[in-house]
Amino acid sequence: MAATDHALHLTQLAANAAADKQATDQVAFDVSERLALTDVFLIATAANERQAGAIADAVEEVLHADGTKVLRREGRGENRWVLLDFGDLVVHVQHAEERQLYSLERLWRDCPAIELNIDESAADDSAADDFGADEASSDEAAAVDAR
């Protein structure tokens, strides 16, 4: 049995939400033949703990807006490996060191890969917005210092 259309839809939403927060090296696997508990694993890398938390929050927010609530969230404290369980989809957001150490791709490489259609322009716009916000904050700080 292949992953459901619903699981594939959630995967694409989650991948784009993660990309908006600058997640890298995203891969998705159809694990429905191997696991009865879920259809898809989505794995994404974060450069640091703060980014891992931001990626996980963004994914949770986007899927909630689409009508899917997270069933369980693990790893919130340290944010080095955050797992979000949405039932049909399990999202793993890993710090780069954990990603290399645990190498989930190696464990699931026998499962079919799912092509991710990530909207690169949305990720670029998000980065530009983040930069603009940082720039505005810097301008405000400079104005305060000038007083």
Disulfide bonds with the S-S distance in Angstrom:
none
